[in-house]
Amino acid sequence: GVAVSAWAAGMWQTAQRSLAQIQALCASAFYGGTCVGVESSVDVGGGAYGLQLGYGGLTLTGSGYHGKGLGTTLMIDADALDAAGKTRSHTGYIAQGTYAFGQGTSIGASYGESQADETGADFQGRAGTTVGIESQSLLDFMVWHDINANLRIVGEYGLQEVEWHDGADQEANIVSVGGFFFW
């Protein structure tokens, strides 16, 4: 009576830099006006994995990823590369539990976090307020009800935390109410 799903995935991508991007890196404070060490392309890649267990109305899910140059939010995002234009390491995970009571009503809770390593180039390249995000996390509680096969209403509360490499942090309380229409 236990449902089990497992998955693994990987990706690799090479992105070419434009002449303007190469010139901007050469002129940056890190390179001091020289192009020594500036590469014309950047390689990013990583892997993801996960496991889901279900029994009756209970579903437990765990998933994670690790890679270089992935970014904490979007692939090859603003925090994917360090101040020298080289990939930085990223890791993340999410754990979620949901319970379906029947008659269309379900509840759930999840916690996830993404982290970006700070490199020596980032530390040397700090100027004023230019500090990278160290981690982003979200603790989320949700409830939803399927009105019918085509309409679901949803309510969520989340506590988001963002921490930067210089020790600064920020918290946000998020309340969401909405719906989904399926066809």
Short mmCIF file of the C-alpha atoms (twelve columns), coordinates in Angstrom:
data_MODEL
# 
_entry.id   MODEL 
# 
loop_
_atom_site.group_PDB 
_atom_site.id 
_atom_site.type_symbol 
_atom_site.label_atom_id 
_atom_site.label_alt_id 
_atom_site.label_comp_id 
_atom_site.label_asym_id 
_atom_site.label_seq_id 
_atom_site.Cartn_x 
_atom_site.Cartn_y 
_atom_site.Cartn_z 
_atom_site.pdbx_PDB_model_num 
ATOM 1   C CA . GLY A 1   0.000   0.000  0.000   1 
ATOM 2   C CA . VAL A 2   2.995   2.382  -0.069  1 
ATOM 3   C CA . ALA A 3   3.537   4.358  -3.274  1 
ATOM 4   C CA . VAL A 4   7.193   5.163  -4.008  1 
ATOM 5   C CA . SER A 5   8.690   7.468  -6.624  1 
ATOM 6   C CA . ALA A 6   12.337  8.355  -7.044  1 
ATOM 7   C CA . TRP A 7   14.105  10.528 -9.566  1 
ATOM 8   C CA . ALA A 8   17.487  11.819 -10.604 1 
ATOM 9   C CA . ALA A 9   18.396  14.382 -13.236 1 
ATOM 10  C CA . GLY A 10  21.435  16.207 -14.501 1 
ATOM 11  C CA . MET A 11  22.266  19.058 -16.813 1 
ATOM 12  C CA . TRP A 12  25.265  20.703 -18.436 1 
ATOM 13  C CA . GLN A 13  25.272  23.923 -20.412 1 
ATOM 14  C CA . THR A 14  27.915  26.108 -22.002 1 
ATOM 15  C CA . ALA A 15  27.173  29.812 -22.458 1 
ATOM 16  C CA . GLN A 16  29.327  31.980 -24.717 1 
ATOM 17  C CA . ARG A 17  30.185  35.493 -23.555 1 
ATOM 18  C CA . SER A 18  29.729  38.416 -25.910 1 
ATOM 19  C CA . LEU A 19  32.630  40.754 -26.660 1 
ATOM 20  C CA . ALA A 20  30.961  43.398 -24.475 1 
ATOM 21  C CA . GLN A 21  30.748  40.958 -21.546 1 
ATOM 22  C CA . ILE A 22  34.410  39.998 -21.936 1 
ATOM 23  C CA . GLN A 23  35.452  43.675 -22.084 1 
ATOM 24  C CA . ALA A 24  33.371  44.459 -18.975 1 
ATOM 25  C CA . LEU A 25  35.063  41.643 -17.048 1 
ATOM 26  C CA . CYS A 26  38.513  42.806 -18.193 1 
ATOM 27  C CA . ALA A 27  37.735  46.348 -17.016 1 
ATOM 28  C CA . SER A 28  36.326  45.205 -13.658 1 
ATOM 29  C CA . ALA A 29  38.125  45.936 -10.416 1 
ATOM 30  C CA . PHE A 30  38.885  42.236 -9.997  1 
ATOM 31  C CA . TYR A 31  40.912  42.025 -13.231 1 
ATOM 32  C CA . GLY A 32  42.332  45.569 -12.971 1 
ATOM 33  C CA . GLY A 33  41.935  46.392 -16.660 1 
ATOM 34  C CA . THR A 34  43.604  43.223 -17.965 1 
ATOM 35  C CA . CYS A 35  42.057  40.187 -19.630 1 
ATOM 36  C CA . VAL A 36  44.331  37.619 -17.999 1 
ATOM 37  C CA . GLY A 37  42.112  34.775 -16.756 1 
ATOM 38  C CA . VAL A 38  38.891  35.962 -18.462 1 
ATOM 39  C CA . GLU A 39  37.304  33.054 -20.305 1 
ATOM 40  C CA . SER A 40  35.155  33.428 -23.433 1 
ATOM 41  C CA . SER A 41  32.601  30.901 -22.181 1 
ATOM 42  C CA . VAL A 42  31.217  29.543 -18.949 1 
ATOM 43  C CA . ASP A 43  30.174  25.958 -18.200 1 
ATOM 44  C CA . VAL A 44  27.380  25.298 -15.714 1 
ATOM 45  C CA . GLY A 45  25.996  22.004 -14.537 1 
ATOM 46  C CA . GLY A 46  24.517  20.041 -11.736 1 
ATOM 47  C CA . GLY A 47  22.346  17.229 -10.576 1 
ATOM 48  C CA . ALA A 48  19.008  16.838 -8.815  1 
ATOM 49  C CA . TYR A 49  17.455  13.937 -6.939  1 
ATOM 50  C CA . GLY A 50  14.380  13.142 -4.948  1 
ATOM 51  C CA . LEU A 51  12.136  10.609 -3.271  1 
ATOM 52  C CA . GLN A 52  8.389   10.605 -2.654  1 
ATOM 53  C CA . LEU A 53  6.474   8.224  -0.388  1 
ATOM 54  C CA . GLY A 54  2.710   7.986  -0.168  1 
ATOM 55  C CA . TYR A 55  0.469   5.995  2.122   1 
ATOM 56  C CA . GLY A 56  -3.268  6.604  2.328   1 
ATOM 57  C CA . GLY A 57  -3.744  10.371 2.398   1 
ATOM 58  C CA . LEU A 58  -0.156  11.103 3.513   1 
ATOM 59  C CA . THR A 59  2.532   12.086 1.000   1 
ATOM 60  C CA . LEU A 60  6.145   12.848 1.995   1 
ATOM 61  C CA . THR A 61  8.544   14.353 -0.544  1 
ATOM 62  C CA . GLY A 62  12.237  15.213 -0.352  1 
ATOM 63  C CA . SER A 63  14.315  16.657 -3.161  1 
ATOM 64  C CA . GLY A 64  17.682  18.354 -3.569  1 
ATOM 65  C CA . TYR A 65  20.227  19.666 -6.035  1 
ATOM 66  C CA . HIS A 66  23.919  20.489 -6.253  1 
ATOM 67  C CA . GLY A 67  25.866  22.185 -8.988  1 
ATOM 68  C CA . LYS A 68  28.080  24.993 -10.203 1 
ATOM 69  C CA . GLY A 69  26.693  28.132 -11.817 1 
ATOM 70  C CA . LEU A 70  23.055  27.200 -11.235 1 
ATOM 71  C CA . GLY A 71  21.958  30.196 -9.150  1 
ATOM 72  C CA . THR A 72  19.767  30.135 -6.052  1 
ATOM 73  C CA . THR A 73  16.510  30.983 -7.819  1 
ATOM 74  C CA . LEU A 74  16.880  30.631 -11.593 1 
ATOM 75  C CA . MET A 75  19.425  28.768 -13.678 1 
ATOM 76  C CA . ILE A 76  22.351  31.032 -14.610 1 
ATOM 77  C CA . ASP A 77  20.759  33.816 -12.544 1 
ATOM 78  C CA . ALA A 78  22.538  36.936 -11.280 1 
ATOM 79  C CA . ASP A 79  24.187  34.988 -8.434  1 
ATOM 80  C CA . ALA A 80  25.366  32.106 -10.630 1 
ATOM 81  C CA . LEU A 81  28.778  33.685 -11.272 1 
ATOM 82  C CA . ASP A 82  31.222  35.326 -8.885  1 
ATOM 83  C CA . ALA A 83  32.879  38.751 -9.261  1 
ATOM 84  C CA . ALA A 84  35.507  37.200 -11.562 1 
ATOM 85  C CA . GLY A 85  32.850  35.714 -13.857 1 
ATOM 86  C CA . LYS A 86  33.490  32.137 -12.698 1 
ATOM 87  C CA . THR A 87  30.811  29.699 -11.535 1 
ATOM 88  C CA . ARG A 88  30.121  29.340 -7.833  1 
ATOM 89  C CA . SER A 89  28.742  26.259 -6.070  1 
ATOM 90  C CA . HIS A 90  25.017  26.048 -5.305  1 
ATOM 91  C CA . THR A 91  23.044  23.543 -3.249  1 
ATOM 92  C CA . GLY A 92  19.437  23.318 -2.237  1 
ATOM 93  C CA . TYR A 93  16.728  21.064 -0.919  1 
ATOM 94  C CA . ILE A 94  13.033  20.908 -0.101  1 
ATOM 95  C CA . ALA A 95  11.038  18.645 2.204   1 
ATOM 96  C CA . GLN A 96  7.264   18.553 2.063   1 
ATOM 97  C CA . GLY A 97  4.478   16.663 3.756   1 
ATOM 98  C CA . THR A 98  0.831   16.767 2.724   1 
ATOM 99  C CA . TYR A 99  -2.272  15.033 3.952   1 
ATOM 100 C CA . ALA A 100 -5.498  14.590 1.968   1 
ATOM 101 C CA . PHE A 101 -8.514  14.264 4.270   1 
ATOM 102 C CA . GLY A 102 -10.811 13.197 1.458   1 
ATOM 103 C CA . GLN A 103 -13.759 15.111 0.011   1 
ATOM 104 C CA . GLY A 104 -11.198 17.380 -1.728  1 
ATOM 105 C CA . THR A 105 -9.540  19.003 1.312   1 
ATOM 106 C CA . SER A 106 -5.782  18.762 1.905   1 
ATOM 107 C CA . ILE A 107 -3.162  20.413 4.116   1 
ATOM 108 C CA . GLY A 108 0.589   20.582 3.829   1 
ATOM 109 C CA . ALA A 109 3.818   22.025 5.112   1 
ATOM 110 C CA . SER A 110 7.160   22.422 3.400   1 
ATOM 111 C CA . TYR A 111 10.615  23.817 4.023   1 
ATOM 112 C CA . GLY A 112 13.198  24.546 1.359   1 
ATOM 113 C CA . GLU A 113 16.523  26.307 1.154   1 
ATOM 114 C CA . SER A 114 18.984  27.297 -1.573  1 
ATOM 115 C CA . GLN A 115 22.572  28.288 -0.822  1 
ATOM 116 C CA . ALA A 116 25.315  29.973 -2.838  1 
ATOM 117 C CA . ASP A 117 28.975  29.800 -1.862  1 
ATOM 118 C CA . GLU A 118 30.975  32.998 -1.630  1 
ATOM 119 C CA . THR A 119 34.295  32.824 -3.457  1 
ATOM 120 C CA . GLY A 120 37.507  34.715 -2.807  1 
ATOM 121 C CA . ALA A 121 36.730  36.880 -5.846  1 
ATOM 122 C CA . ASP A 122 33.364  37.826 -4.330  1 
ATOM 123 C CA . PHE A 123 34.955  38.798 -1.030  1 
ATOM 124 C CA . GLN A 124 37.648  40.888 -2.760  1 
ATOM 125 C CA . GLY A 125 35.077  42.403 -5.127  1 
ATOM 126 C CA . ARG A 126 32.754  43.749 -2.417  1 
ATOM 127 C CA . ALA A 127 32.197  47.459 -2.962  1 
ATOM 128 C CA . GLY A 128 29.626  49.334 -0.930  1 
ATOM 129 C CA . THR A 129 26.448  47.277 -0.910  1 
ATOM 130 C CA . THR A 130 27.462  44.637 -3.474  1 
ATOM 131 C CA . VAL A 131 27.173  41.503 -1.362  1 
ATOM 132 C CA . GLY A 132 25.857  38.176 -2.604  1 
ATOM 133 C CA . ILE A 133 23.023  36.128 -1.141  1 
ATOM 134 C CA . GLU A 134 24.268  33.253 0.998   1 
ATOM 135 C CA . SER A 135 20.920  31.482 1.422   1 
ATOM 136 C CA . GLN A 136 17.211  31.807 0.787   1 
ATOM 137 C CA . SER A 137 14.646  29.702 2.636   1 
ATOM 138 C CA . LEU A 138 10.887  29.357 2.889   1 
ATOM 139 C CA . LEU A 139 8.768   27.636 5.530   1 
ATOM 140 C CA . ASP A 140 5.281   27.261 4.068   1 
ATOM 141 C CA . PHE A 141 1.939   26.030 5.398   1 
ATOM 142 C CA . MET A 142 -0.895  25.405 2.958   1 
ATOM 143 C CA . VAL A 143 -4.496  24.278 2.761   1 
ATOM 144 C CA . TRP A 144 -6.510  23.659 -0.380  1 
ATOM 145 C CA . HIS A 145 -9.892  22.385 -1.385  1 
ATOM 146 C CA . ASP A 146 -11.021 21.016 -4.731  1 
ATOM 147 C CA . ILE A 147 -14.429 22.536 -5.438  1 
ATOM 148 C CA . ASN A 148 -14.761 20.158 -8.394  1 
ATOM 149 C CA . ALA A 149 -12.448 18.474 -10.918 1 
ATOM 150 C CA . ASN A 150 -11.706 21.845 -12.537 1 
ATOM 151 C CA . LEU A 151 -11.440 24.318 -9.642  1 
ATOM 152 C CA . ARG A 152 -9.157  24.362 -6.575  1 
ATOM 153 C CA . ILE A 153 -8.977  27.142 -3.960  1 
ATOM 154 C CA . VAL A 154 -5.741  27.584 -2.014  1 
ATOM 155 C CA . GLY A 155 -4.567  29.444 1.083   1 
ATOM 156 C CA . GLU A 156 -0.912  29.653 2.189   1 
ATOM 157 C CA . TYR A 157 1.251   31.283 4.837   1 
ATOM 158 C CA . GLY A 158 5.000   31.437 4.359   1 
ATOM 159 C CA . LEU A 159 7.973   32.739 6.303   1 
ATOM 160 C CA . GLN A 160 10.827  33.622 3.952   1 
ATOM 161 C CA . GLU A 161 14.366  34.330 5.139   1 
ATOM 162 C CA . VAL A 162 17.238  35.697 3.078   1 
ATOM 163 C CA . GLU A 163 20.798  35.849 4.415   1 
ATOM 164 C CA . TRP A 164 23.707  37.647 2.759   1 
ATOM 165 C CA . HIS A 165 27.400  36.767 3.001   1 
ATOM 166 C CA . ASP A 166 28.126  39.830 5.163   1 
ATOM 167 C CA . GLY A 167 25.762  38.613 7.911   1 
ATOM 168 C CA . ALA A 168 22.755  40.797 7.027   1 
ATOM 169 C CA . ASP A 169 19.394  39.079 6.890   1 
ATOM 170 C CA . GLN A 170 15.789  39.777 6.016   1 
ATOM 171 C CA . GLU A 171 12.502  38.060 6.864   1 
ATOM 172 C CA . ALA A 172 9.139   38.330 5.134   1 
ATOM 173 C CA . ASN A 173 5.716   36.987 6.072   1 
ATOM 174 C CA . ILE A 174 3.751   35.952 2.999   1 
ATOM 175 C CA . VAL A 175 0.002   35.306 2.899   1 
ATOM 176 C CA . SER A 176 -1.470  33.986 -0.338  1 
ATOM 177 C CA . VAL A 177 -5.044  33.179 -1.309  1 
ATOM 178 C CA . GLY A 178 -5.988  32.060 -4.784  1 
ATOM 179 C CA . GLY A 179 -7.166  29.319 -7.003  1 
ATOM 180 C CA . PHE A 180 -6.349  27.015 -9.876  1 
ATOM 181 C CA . PHE A 181 -8.502  26.242 -12.866 1 
ATOM 182 C CA . PHE A 182 -7.776  22.875 -14.513 1 
ATOM 183 C CA . TRP A 183 -9.047  21.845 -17.927 1 
# 
